[in-house]
Amino acid sequence: MSLEPAVREAFAPHGVLSRAADHFQPRQGQTDMAVAVARIIQEGGALVVEAGTGVGKTFSYLVPALLSGERVLLSTATKTLQDQLFGRDLPRLVQALGLPVRTALLKGRGSYLCVHRMELARNEATLPDRTSARTLAKVEAWAQSTRTGDLAELSGLDERSPLIPLVTSTRENCLGAQCPRFRGCHVNTARREALAADVVVINHHLFFADLAVRESGMAELLPTVRVAIFDEAHQLNETGVQFLGSHLTTGQLLDFSRDLLGAGLQLARGLADWQQLAAGTERAARDLRLVVGKSWPGAKLRWTGEAPEQVDALPWRQALEDVRTACGEVIEALDTVSEIAPDFARLHERATQFAERAAAFALPCAAGSVRWVDVGTQLRLVESPLDIAKAVQEKLLRAGEDGAEASTRSWIFTSATLGDDAGLTWFTEPCGLAGAEVLRVGSPFNYASQAAVYVPRDLPKPSDPGHSAQVAVLAADGARRLGGRTMVLTTTLRALRAIGEALQARFEGSLEIEVLVQGQLPKRRLMERFREGDSQGRAGCVLVASASFWEGVDIPGDALQLVVIDKLPFPPPGDPLVEARAQRLEGQGRSAFNDYFVPEAAVALKQGAGRLIRRESDQGLLVVCDSRLATMGYGRRLLAALPPMRRIQSAAEFAQALEALAPAAGVVATRTSTTDPGWT
């Protein structure tokens, strides 16, 4: 049987999927996508699929990929989604299809315990804080039993813990084959298992890190793969540009000086003045930071000339030269001890890289790229391409000397949101996929009966200082009526703080509503608490969040019934990368607003709205607190990008809609983060 009939049979009413999942229901859109994927796998080429929420896109690409018998690479946006694919979806389908398929999970080296660095951390005189000592003891105990070394196995480990960099390796500090713990290295074990597997699950960061530096193990893996599938593909461009450019941070230099001092005193004491060398590198890093002065934390300084804006060119050039000189002195000292221990060879490589980058940043920016400085406690110098189109065309689609290898490969890119036009150009243009086949599969949900959207006309303009306070009032009223069950998504950290503080003050001492604010707890814990809602007599929840909470957050059922978005999510016009992209479009005679800002806002708005309805039984309300959505011409385009929810026209109608949902608040639904497999 050829692949397409086999795929159709699997998705049939009484096919293998109906036996694999308790609540599986055949869906035409899901089958259509699966058949398209099967055809591309057989014929080769690139397929871009926008599959609306509820289509079940995971099964749509996994089933044909598994049935094809080809070697498959699966890449998704986050390590959490990786774990879900590898630990839940893949095993379920492999068993249902009865296939002898070997699967493997591969993450970046920062996800795996480095036993050698863990031992070094124990021997160091100081740890970041007292809590780190207790955490290190837990890691050491877990290290005795883990097979994979994947830190995700270690429950209770905060992803923000300052200990993690001390017990994991980086490309810069890994000793490779010369490491005394190389034989049991978890990173190398994971890579060996990936090379031996039929299906390998990775993430976008790992994929692009390898395209940039050829170090993650993908360089050996990718040539052996004929089918590559990218889920949550809407993140590809922004993830890719992070890795395909160049950066130098004062934090890297400070970490290097610490590692230099530790290795020098432990392994070659007296053979060089390690304290002076480390101090010189540290001083150069701190002087580079001081040249920039007191900019607002989180600021991005344009860098179109010799120096970033607001920074004097002469001291800036001198500071970069001081970094290069300090690294050069370290290189000379390391040359004398390079044979003593492998640690010194790696330190030599790092010092050389830093010196080269400091020299490169003293030269003009490369054509087709943009340069800026991120300002915080540390300083981050960045030079980035405007998109990944060139890299995709040259390193992926044209792989192989004569292009023959590329023509037989299959590339599948999918997400719930990839643009607001028929050609999905928001995604295909910056990703170099203008020639790809495009398929759009609509959501099976009945949005008109399940959800409504409301745009308040009486709120202050988003630019008004009182806007966030009024958003908080509206959200507080909705949360009070629903007993929590409210998520507020903000477009800026400033709005996050203002709305979060206002809501916490409003419900301070309340036994009915608990206000959760991003940044006050780890994301995992915030989501766990929000999903619990008012179960077991606990207070209902309001979650105020920004950034990563706009997407990838799955809260089906009654725990979320109201999503409030503070304003239209246009890209920040002052961001150097945004500015450069807009200028490029204008230089091509195109409208930056219509061809960049509006599509970006449409995709982000659709992502945020997608948090509301996750199952066919969900009911909820979306409020966009930005009157421009109803009054400006481009508002029609943005509304059209949203799921086809019914429109609420007045505050009175909104109050009635809340009251209609409120009775459900008295009945607590059983909630888990696991969705119906057919809807995955």
C-alpha positions in Angstrom: 0.0 0.0 0.0 1.3 3.4 -0.9 1.6 6.1 1.7 -1.5 8.2 0.9 -4.0 5.3 1.1 -2.4 4.1 4.3 -2.7 7.6 5.9 -6.4 7.8 4.9 -7.0 4.5 6.4 -5.4 5.5 9.7 -7.6 8.5 10.0 -10.8 6.6 9.0 -13.7 6.3 11.5 -12.6 2.8 12.6 -8.9 3.2 11.7 -5.9 2.7 14.1 -6.2 6.2 15.5 -9.8 5.5 16.8 -8.3 2.5 18.7 -5.3 4.5 19.9 -7.3 7.4 21.5 -10.4 7.2 23.6 -12.0 10.3 22.2 -10.7 10.4 18.7 -13.1 11.8 16.1 -12.3 11.9 12.4 -11.9 15.5 11.2 -11.7 16.4 7.5 -9.2 19.1 8.0 -6.9 16.8 9.9 -7.1 14.2 7.2 -6.5 16.8 4.5 -3.4 18.0 6.1 -2.1 14.4 6.7 -2.6 13.5 3.0 -0.8 16.7 1.9 2.1 15.8 4.2 2.2 12.3 2.8 2.3 13.5 -0.7 5.2 15.9 0.1 7.1 13.1 1.8 6.8 10.9 -1.3 7.5 13.6 -3.9 10.0 15.9 -2.0 9.8 19.6 -1.7 8.5 22.1 0.9 5.0 22.4 2.4 3.8 25.2 4.6 0.6 24.4 6.6 -1.4 26.7 8.7 -3.6 24.5 10.8 -6.1 26.3 13.1 -6.5 25.4 16.7 -8.3 22.0 17.1 -7.3 20.6 13.7 -5.0 18.1 15.3 -1.9 19.0 13.4 0.5 16.9 15.5 -1.2 13.6 14.4 -1.5 15.0 10.9 2.3 15.1 10.4 3.3 12.3 12.8 1.2 9.6 11.2 2.5 10.0 7.6 6.0 10.6 8.8 5.9 7.3 10.8 4.2 5.3 8.1 6.7 6.5 5.5 9.5 4.5 7.0 11.9 7.5 6.3 14.3 8.9 8.8 12.6 11.9 10.3 13.7 15.0 12.2 11.0 16.8 14.3 11.7 20.3 15.5 9.5 22.3 17.8 9.6 25.6 19.5 10.3 24.8 23.2 11.8 22.1 25.3 8.4 21.6 27.0 6.8 20.8 23.6 9.8 18.5 22.8 9.1 16.5 26.0 5.4 16.3 25.1 6.1 15.0 21.6 8.7 12.5 22.8 7.1 11.4 26.0 3.4 11.3 25.0 2.5 11.7 21.3 5.2 9.6 19.7 5.0 6.6 22.0 1.2 6.5 21.7 1.3 6.5 17.8 4.2 4.1 17.5 2.3 1.6 19.6 -1.0 2.2 17.8 0.6 1.8 14.4 2.6 -1.2 15.5 5.9 0.1 14.0 9.4 -0.9 15.0 10.5 2.7 15.2 13.4 3.9 17.4 12.9 7.5 18.7 15.3 9.8 20.4 15.2 13.2 22.1 18.0 15.7 21.6 18.4 19.0 23.3 21.1 21.6 23.6 24.0 21.0 26.0 22.5 23.5 28.4 19.7 21.0 29.2 22.1 18.2 30.3 24.1 17.8 33.5 27.8 18.1 33.0 29.3 15.8 35.7 32.7 17.4 35.3 31.4 20.9 35.9 29.2 19.7 38.8 32.4 18.4 40.5 34.1 21.7 39.8 31.2 23.6 41.3 31.4 21.6 44.5 35.1 22.4 44.8 34.7 26.1 44.2 34.9 28.2 47.4 31.9 30.3 46.6 28.4 29.6 45.1 26.0 32.3 43.9 23.9 32.0 47.1 23.1 29.8 50.1 20.2 28.2 48.2 22.5 27.1 45.4 24.4 24.9 47.9 21.2 23.0 48.8 20.3 22.8 45.1 23.7 21.4 44.2 23.3 18.7 46.8 20.0 17.7 45.2 21.6 17.7 41.8 24.4 15.5 43.0 22.0 13.0 44.5 20.0 12.9 41.3 23.1 12.5 39.3 23.7 9.1 40.8 20.5 7.6 39.3 19.7 9.5 36.1 20.3 7.8 32.8 19.8 10.8 30.5 21.1 13.6 32.6 18.2 15.8 31.3 17.6 18.4 33.9 13.9 18.4 33.1 13.7 15.1 35.1 14.7 16.9 38.3 11.5 18.1 39.8 11.6 21.4 41.7 14.6 22.8 39.9 13.8 26.4 39.0 14.7 27.1 35.4 16.0 30.5 36.7 18.4 28.9 39.2 21.9 30.5 39.1 23.3 27.0 39.7 22.3 25.7 36.3 25.2 27.4 34.4 27.6 25.9 36.9 26.4 22.3 36.3 26.0 22.4 32.6 28.5 23.0 29.8 28.6 25.4 26.9 30.4 25.2 23.6 33.0 27.5 25.0 33.9 25.6 28.2 33.3 22.0 27.1 36.5 20.0 27.2 35.4 17.5 24.6 37.2 14.2 24.3 39.8 15.4 26.8 37.3 15.7 29.6 37.9 13.3 32.5 34.2 12.5 32.5 33.9 12.1 28.7 33.0 8.4 28.7 29.8 9.1 30.7 29.0 12.5 29.1 25.2 12.9 28.9 25.5 15.2 25.9 27.4 12.7 23.9 25.2 9.9 24.9 22.1 11.8 23.7 23.9 12.6 20.4 24.8 8.9 19.8 21.2 7.9 20.5 20.0 10.5 18.0 22.3 9.2 15.3 21.0 5.7 15.8 17.3 6.7 15.9 14.6 6.7 13.2 12.8 9.7 14.6 14.7 12.5 16.4 12.9 15.3 18.3 14.9 18.5 18.6 14.0 22.2 19.1 14.4 25.3 16.8 17.2 26.8 19.0 19.3 23.6 18.7 18.7 23.5 14.9 19.8 27.0 14.3 22.6 26.9 16.7 24.0 24.1 14.6 23.5 26.0 11.4 25.6 28.8 12.9 28.4 26.9 14.5 28.1 23.2 13.5 28.6 22.1 17.0 25.4 20.6 18.4 25.7 17.2 16.7 23.2 18.2 14.0 26.0 18.4 11.4 26.2 14.6 11.5 22.5 14.0 11.9 20.9 16.3 9.3 22.5 14.8 6.2 21.0 11.4 7.1 17.5 12.7 7.4 15.1 12.8 4.4 12.0 14.3 6.2 12.3 17.4 8.4 9.2 18.7 10.1 9.0 22.1 12.0 6.1 22.5 14.3 5.3 25.9 15.8 7.1 27.2 12.7 5.9 30.8 13.3 8.9 31.1 15.6 11.5 30.0 13.1 12.5 33.4 11.8 12.9 35.1 15.1 14.7 32.1 16.5 17.0 31.8 13.5 18.2 35.4 13.5 19.3 35.0 17.1 21.9 32.4 16.0 22.9 33.4 12.5 24.4 36.7 13.6 27.2 37.5 16.0 27.2 38.7 19.6 29.6 39.6 22.4 28.5 40.2 26.0 30.2 41.5 29.0 28.7 38.6 30.9 30.6 36.2 28.6 33.8 38.0 29.4 33.1 38.0 33.2 32.3 34.2 33.1 35.5 33.7 31.1 37.6 35.6 33.7 36.2 33.5 36.5 36.9 30.2 34.6 40.4 31.4 33.7 41.2 32.2 37.4 39.8 28.9 38.6 41.6 26.8 36.1 44.9 28.7 36.4 45.0 28.5 40.2 44.0 24.8 40.3 46.0 23.5 37.4 49.0 25.8 36.8 49.5 27.9 39.9 52.6 30.0 39.7 53.1 29.6 35.9 51.4 32.9 35.1 49.8 35.7 37.0 46.3 34.4 36.7 44.8 36.9 39.1 46.2 39.8 37.1 45.0 38.3 33.8 41.5 37.6 35.1 41.3 41.0 36.6 42.4 42.6 33.3 39.7 40.8 31.3 37.1 41.6 34.0 38.1 45.3 34.0 37.9 45.5 30.2 34.4 44.0 30.4 33.2 46.4 33.1 34.8 49.4 31.4 32.9 48.5 28.2 29.7 48.5 30.2 30.5 51.8 31.9 31.1 53.6 28.5 27.4 53.2 27.7 26.3 54.8 31.0 22.9 54.7 32.7 20.6 53.7 30.0 17.1 52.3 30.8 17.4 48.6 31.6 16.2 46.6 28.6 17.0 49.5 26.2 18.2 48.7 22.7 20.7 51.3 21.4 20.8 51.8 17.6 24.3 51.3 16.2 24.5 52.7 12.7 27.9 54.5 12.9 31.1 54.1 14.7 29.4 53.7 18.1 25.9 53.1 19.5 23.6 56.1 19.8 24.2 58.2 23.0 27.8 56.8 23.3 30.9 58.8 22.4 32.8 57.1 19.6 36.4 57.6 21.0 35.9 56.0 24.4 33.8 53.3 22.8 36.5 52.3 20.3 39.1 52.4 23.1 36.9 50.1 25.3 36.6 47.6 22.4 40.4 47.8 21.9 40.9 47.2 25.6 38.8 44.0 25.4 40.9 42.8 22.5 44.1 43.6 24.2 43.1 41.9 27.5 42.2 38.8 25.5 45.4 38.9 23.6 47.4 38.9 26.9 45.5 35.9 28.1 46.2 34.1 24.8 49.9 34.7 25.3 49.8 33.3 28.8 47.7 30.3 27.8 50.2 29.4 25.0 52.7 28.6 27.7 50.5 26.1 29.5 48.3 24.7 26.8 49.8 21.2 27.1 49.1 20.9 30.9 45.4 20.4 30.8 42.6 20.4 28.2 40.9 23.2 30.1 43.6 25.6 28.8 43.0 24.7 25.2 39.3 25.6 25.5 40.1 28.8 27.4 42.5 29.7 24.5 39.7 29.1 22.0 37.3 31.3 24.0 39.9 34.1 24.3 40.6 34.0 20.6 36.9 34.2 19.8 36.3 37.1 22.0 39.3 39.0 20.6 38.1 38.4 17.1 34.5 39.5 17.9 35.8 42.7 19.6 37.8 43.4 16.5 34.9 42.7 14.2 32.6 45.0 16.2 35.1 47.8 15.7 34.5 47.5 11.9 31.4 48.6 9.9 28.3 46.4 10.1 28.0 43.8 7.4 25.7 44.4 4.5 22.2 43.1 4.9 22.5 43.0 8.7 21.7 45.4 11.6 23.7 46.1 14.7 22.6 47.3 18.1 23.5 47.1 21.8 21.2 45.5 24.5 21.6 47.4 27.8 21.0 45.8 31.2 23.2 44.8 34.1 25.4 43.4 31.4 26.0 44.7 27.9 25.2 42.7 24.7 26.6 43.7 21.4 24.6 42.2 18.5 24.9 42.0 14.8 22.0 40.2 13.2 20.7 39.4 9.7 17.2 40.8 9.0 15.7 37.4 8.4 16.7 33.7 7.7 15.8 33.6 4.0 19.4 33.4 2.8 20.3 30.7 5.3 17.3 28.6 4.5 17.9 28.8 0.8 21.6 28.1 0.9 21.9 25.8 3.9 18.7 23.8 3.7 16.8 23.9 0.4 20.0 23.8 -1.7 21.9 21.3 0.5 24.2 19.1 -1.5 26.8 20.2 -4.1 24.5 19.7 -7.1 21.2 20.3 -5.4 20.1 16.7 -6.0 20.0 15.9 -2.3 17.7 18.9 -1.6 15.2 17.9 -4.4 14.6 14.5 -2.7 14.1 15.9 0.8 10.8 16.9 2.3 10.4 20.0 4.4 7.2 20.5 6.3 6.5 23.7 8.2 3.3 24.1 10.3 1.7 26.2 13.0 -1.7 27.5 14.0 -0.7 31.0 12.9 1.5 31.7 9.9 0.0 34.9 8.4 -3.2 36.8 7.5 -3.2 36.3 3.7 -3.8 33.4 1.4 -0.1 33.0 0.6 1.0 33.2 4.2 3.7 35.6 3.1 4.3 36.8 6.7 6.0 33.4 7.2 7.2 32.4 3.7 9.0 35.6 2.7 11.4 36.0 5.7 11.9 32.2 5.8 12.9 31.9 2.1 10.0 29.7 1.3 8.3 31.7 -1.5 8.2 28.7 -3.7 6.8 26.3 -1.2 3.3 24.8 -1.5 0.9 26.4 0.9 -2.1 24.9 2.6 -4.5 26.5 5.1 -6.8 24.3 7.2 -9.4 26.1 9.3 -10.3 25.3 12.9 -13.2 22.9 13.4 -14.5 24.9 16.4 -17.8 26.8 16.2 -16.4 30.1 17.3 -19.6 32.0 16.7 -21.3 30.0 19.4 -18.3 29.4 21.6 -16.8 32.8 21.9 -17.3 36.6 21.5 -14.9 39.5 21.0 -15.5 42.9 22.6 -13.6 46.2 21.8 -14.5 48.8 24.5 -14.9 52.3 22.9 -14.8 54.3 26.2 -11.3 53.4 27.4 -8.4 55.9 27.1 -6.1 55.6 24.1 -3.3 53.1 24.6 -0.8 56.0 24.7 -2.7 57.6 27.5 -1.0 57.2 31.0 -4.3 56.1 32.5 -4.9 53.3 30.0 -3.3 50.4 32.0 -5.3 51.4 35.1 -8.6 51.2 33.2 -7.6 47.8 31.7 -7.1 46.6 35.3 -10.5 47.9 36.3 -12.2 46.0 33.4 -10.2 42.8 34.1 -11.0 43.1 37.8 -14.7 43.4 37.1 -14.7 40.4 34.8 -12.6 38.3 37.2 -15.0 39.1 40.1 -18.0 38.0 38.1 -16.4 34.8 36.9 -14.6 33.9 40.1 -11.2 34.4 38.5 -10.7 32.5 35.2 -9.1 35.5 33.6 -5.9 36.0 31.7 -4.5 39.5 31.0 -2.0 39.6 28.1 0.1 42.8 27.9 2.3 44.0 25.1 5.0 45.6 27.3 6.7 44.9 30.6 5.7 48.4 31.8 2.0 47.5 31.3 2.6 44.1 32.9 3.8 45.8 36.1 1.1 48.5 36.1 -1.8 46.1 35.6 -0.4 43.4 37.8 0.2 45.9 40.7 -3.3 47.4 40.2 -5.0 44.0 40.3 -3.0 42.8 43.3 -3.9 46.0 45.2 -7.6 45.5 44.2 -7.8 42.0 45.5 -5.4 42.3 48.4 -6.7 40.2 51.3 -9.4 38.6 49.1 -10.2 35.0 49.7 -12.0 34.7 46.4 -9.3 36.0 43.8 -5.6 35.3 43.7 -3.6 37.5 41.3 -0.6 35.8 39.6 1.9 38.0 37.8 4.6 36.8 35.4 8.1 37.1 36.9 6.9 36.6 40.5 7.0 32.8 40.2 8.5 30.4 37.6 6.3 30.0 34.5 5.7 26.3 35.2 4.4 27.1 38.7 2.2 30.0 37.4 0.6 27.7 34.9 0.0 24.9 37.5 -1.7 27.3 39.9 -3.8 28.9 37.2 -5.0 25.5 35.9 -6.0 24.6 39.5 -8.2 27.6 39.6 -10.8 27.5 42.4 -10.6 23.8 42.8 -10.5 22.3 46.3 -11.9 25.5 47.8 -9.0 27.6 46.7 -9.4 31.2 45.3 -10.0 31.7 41.6 -7.1 33.1 39.6 -6.2 36.1 37.5 -3.0 35.7 35.5 -1.2 38.9 34.2 1.5 38.0 31.7 3.4 39.1 28.6 5.8 37.8 26.0 5.9 34.0 26.1 2.4 33.6 27.5 0.9 34.9 24.2 1.5 31.5 22.7 2.1 27.8 23.6 -0.2 28.1 26.7 -2.9 25.4 26.7 -5.6 25.8 29.3 -8.7 23.9 28.0 -12.0 23.9 30.0 -13.4 26.4 32.5 -10.2 27.6 34.2 -9.9 30.3 31.5 -13.0 32.0 30.3 -11.9 35.6 29.8 -8.8 36.8 27.9 -8.0 40.6 28.1 -5.4 42.0 25.7 -4.3 45.5 26.7 -3.6 46.9 23.2 -2.8 45.9 19.6 0.5 44.1 19.5 2.4 46.1 16.9 6.1 45.6 16.8 8.0 48.4 18.8 9.0 50.9 16.1 12.1 51.9 18.0 13.5 48.4 18.0 16.6 48.4 15.7 15.7 45.1 14.0 12.1 46.3 13.4 13.4 49.6 12.2 15.8 48.0 9.8 13.2 45.7 8.4 10.8 48.6 7.9 13.5 50.6 6.1 14.3 47.7 3.8 10.6 47.5 2.7 10.4 51.3 2.2 13.5 51.0 0.1 11.8 48.5 -2.1 8.9 50.9 -2.6 6.6 48.9 -0.3 4.6 50.1 2.7 6.3 49.1 5.9 3.0 49.6 7.8 0.8 47.5 5.6 3.4 44.9 4.7 5.2 44.5 8.1 3.6 46.2 11.1 0.0 45.1 10.4 0.8 41.5 9.5 3.0 41.2 12.6 0.2 42.6 14.8 -2.3 40.2 13.1 -0.3 37.1 13.8 0.4 38.2 17.4 -3.2 39.1 18.0 -4.3 35.7 16.7 -1.8 33.9 18.9 -3.1 35.7 22.0 -6.7 35.1 21.1 -5.9 31.5 20.6 -5.4 31.0 24.4 -9.2 31.2 24.9 -10.8 28.3 23.0 -8.9 25.0 23.2 -11.7 22.5 23.0 -15.1 22.2 21.2 -16.8 22.6 24.6 -15.0 25.7 25.7 -16.9 29.0 26.1 -15.2 32.4 26.6 -14.8 36.1 25.9 -12.0 38.0 24.3 -11.5 41.7 25.1 -9.1 43.9 23.1 -8.7 47.2 25.0 -7.7 49.2 22.0 -10.4 51.2 20.2 -8.2 51.3 17.0 -9.4 47.8 16.3 -12.9 49.2 15.8 -12.2 52.7 14.4 -9.2 52.4 12.1 -9.2 51.1 8.6 -6.6 48.5 9.3 -8.8 47.3 12.2 -10.9 45.3 9.7 -7.9 43.4 8.6 -6.9 42.6 12.2 -10.4 41.5 13.1 -10.5 39.3 10.0 -7.4 37.6 11.2 -9.1 36.6 14.5 -11.2 33.4 14.7 -14.8 34.2 13.6 -16.1 35.1 17.0 -19.4 37.0 17.4 -19.0 40.7 18.1 -20.1 42.4 21.3 -21.1 46.0 20.6 -21.6 47.6 24.1 -20.7 47.5 27.7 -24.2 46.3 28.6 -23.9 43.4 26.2 -20.5 42.5 27.6 -21.9 42.4 31.1 -24.7 40.1 29.9 -22.1 37.8 28.3 -20.2 37.7 31.5 -23.3 36.8 33.4 -24.1 34.1 30.9 -20.7 32.5 31.7 -20.9 33.2 35.5 -23.2 30.2 36.3 -20.5 27.9 35.0 -18.2 29.3 37.6 -20.1 27.5 40.3 -19.2 24.2 38.8 -15.5 23.4 38.9 -14.5 21.3 35.8 -11.8 18.7 36.1 -8.8 20.1 34.4 -5.6 18.8 33.1 -3.1 20.1 30.6 -3.6 17.1 28.4 -5.8 17.7 25.4 -7.9 15.3 23.5 -5.3 13.4 21.4 -7.4 14.0 18.2 -7.0 17.7 18.8 -3.3 17.8 19.5 
